[in-house]
Amino acid sequence: MSELRYPSTRGQAPAATLSEAIAAGLAPDGGLYVPERLPSIQSAAFDPDGDLAATATTLLAPFFAGDPLGDALPAICAEAFTFEAPLHPLARPDASLLELFHGPTAAFKDFGARFLAACLRRLRAPDARPLTILVATSGDTGAAVGAAFHRQPGVRVAILYPDGRVSPRQAHQLGCFGDNVHALRVAGSFDDCQRMVRAALNDSRLQAHVPLSSANSISLGRLLPQMAYYAHAALQVQRAHGVPLDLIVPTGNLGNATAAVWTRAIGLPIGRIMLACNANATLPEFFAGAAYRPRAAVPTLANAMDVGAPSNFERIRWTCRGDAALREAVTAASVDDQVIRTTLLAHASAHGELLCPHTATAMHLLDREPVHTQGHWAVVATAHPAKFEQVLEPLLGRAVPVPPTLAGMLARASRAEPLAADPVALAAWLAR
Ligand SMILES: *Cc1c(COP(=O)(O)O)cnc(C)c1O
C-alpha cells in the first residue's frame, strides 16, 4: 500500500500526511483536508466474526498506511469503538434502525470524538505547549468532544453553543464536565459559533500565543471513523440477506453523509443514500438542481441539524469531482417540524418505536418508500430519544426512559459562561 496524501479542498496549501491533517483540523488555506483518492477494499477483506473495532481497523488501514499513527491504528480503534452500532429490527421487515447512540453521550458523535481524542493523544509531544480544542456545537458534538477529552493532560476544550437553542438536557451535558472542559453559551446561532471557531483557527497571531485545534466534523479524525459503522452494517446485511444496504441519513453539516458516500465509494455494499434534512433546505434545493445557496439557519425540533451552510459541503463536492456527479451520488429531502411531530407520534403509538427528532426526519422518508425488494433500508438513528425529552414527552404524554450514562451526567452540576457572538470576544477569552 502506498501512502495516501491529504490535499486541501481549496488547493492553496501543501498536501498533508494523515497525522498532519488530523493535528491541524482545518487546512491553512481555509479548506478541508480530503484523501487524494479513495482506496478500494473488498468485502472479503473483513473478518466475518469481527466486532466494530475490527471492521474499523481493516477499513481504515489504507488511510493510515505509512503514517506515524499507522502502527497504533488497532489500539486507536480498540480505544474508540468500545460500544457497538447495532441494527435493530423495525416493524417493516425491509428496514432496520442503525442505532448510533450507545456511546457515553448518547449520540453518534461519540464515535468520531473518541477516535479523534485517541489520535491526538498519540500525536502530542510530551513537552508540547497546552493545546486548546475548539468546538462549535448545535447540541451533540460538544458533549461528545467534552467526554472524549475530559481530564486528558495538556488539552483544554472550549465548547461554543447557541444559547437557548439546544435542549435543556443537551445544555446540561455541555456544562457538566468541568476541569479542562469549558462550556461557552454564545448569544447567537450555531452558524455564528461555527464562524467564530473558523475565525480563531485562521488567526495566526492568536495561534502564536494559544495553540488551537478543532474538533468539528471538519476534522478528518472525526470523519474517517464514521465510515466504520456503515461498513459494519452493510457487511452484516450482505451476509444475512444477500442485498446491499440503503441508507437514510439525518443530515446537518454533512459529516455523517460524507462518511456514508465514502464507504460506498471504497467498495462496501451500500446502495442508495438519502439525506433527510429538517426545514433548513440548503441541501435539498441543491440536490434538486438549484445552485448551492448557503444561508442563515432556522431553528427546528431537530436542532443538531439546524445548519444553513453545511461545513462538509466543500469536501463532498471535492470528492465527487463536480456537482453533476454529486447529484447522482445522493438525494435529499426536507422534513418540517409538523411532519417530525406526526412521525414521532405515529411510530410511538403504532409500533412502540421511540425516535429522536433527528431520526424522525429519516423515518419519514422511509415511510414514503414502497416495500423494498432489492435491498434493505437502514434508518440512521443519530441520537437517543431521551436527549430530547422536551419534544417527546409533551407529545407522547409519557416519560422516555433515560439510559444510565446520560442519567449519570444529568446528576452532575453544570455551568456555562456567556459569550458575545463575535470572533473578537472568543479571541479575548482564549488569550486570557
Ligand atoms: C450532528 C447530528 C446530526 C447531523 O450530523 P452531520 O454529520 O452534521 O450531518 C444529526 N443528528 C444528530 C442527533 C446529531 O447530533
The ligand as an SDF file (V2000), in Angstrom:
LIG
                    3D

 15 15  0  0  0  0  0  0  0  0999 V2000
  -24.7730   16.1350   14.4980 C   0  0  0  0  0  0  0  0  0  0  0  0
  -26.0860   15.4730   14.4040 C   0  0  0  0  0  0  0  0  0  0  0  0
  -26.7210   15.2860   13.1670 C   0  0  0  0  0  0  0  0  0  0  0  0
  -26.1420   15.8250   11.8810 C   0  0  0  0  0  0  0  0  0  0  0  0
  -24.9770   15.1710   11.5040 O   0  0  0  0  0  0  0  0  0  0  0  0
  -23.9810   15.8140   10.4040 P   0  0  0  0  0  0  0  0  0  0  0  0
  -22.8320   14.9060   10.3680 O   0  0  0  0  0  0  0  0  0  0  0  0
  -23.6420   17.1880   10.8950 O   0  0  0  0  0  0  0  0  0  0  0  0
  -24.7410   15.8760    9.1260 O   0  0  0  0  0  0  0  0  0  0  0  0
  -27.9000   14.5900   13.1450 C   0  0  0  0  0  0  0  0  0  0  0  0
  -28.4600   14.1160   14.2750 N   0  0  0  0  0  0  0  0  0  0  0  0
  -27.8920   14.2890   15.4830 C   0  0  0  0  0  0  0  0  0  0  0  0
  -28.5770   13.7680   16.6890 C   0  0  0  0  0  0  0  0  0  0  0  0
  -26.6840   14.9720   15.5890 C   0  0  0  0  0  0  0  0  0  0  0  0
  -26.1280   15.1400   16.7860 O   0  0  0  0  0  0  0  0  0  0  0  0
  1  2  1  0
  2  3  1  0
  2 14  2  0
  3  4  1  0
  3 10  2  0
  4  5  1  0
  5  6  1  0
  6  7  2  0
  6  8  1  0
  6  9  1  0
 10 11  1  0
 11 12  2  0
 12 13  1  0
 12 14  1  0
 14 15  1  0
M  END
$$$$
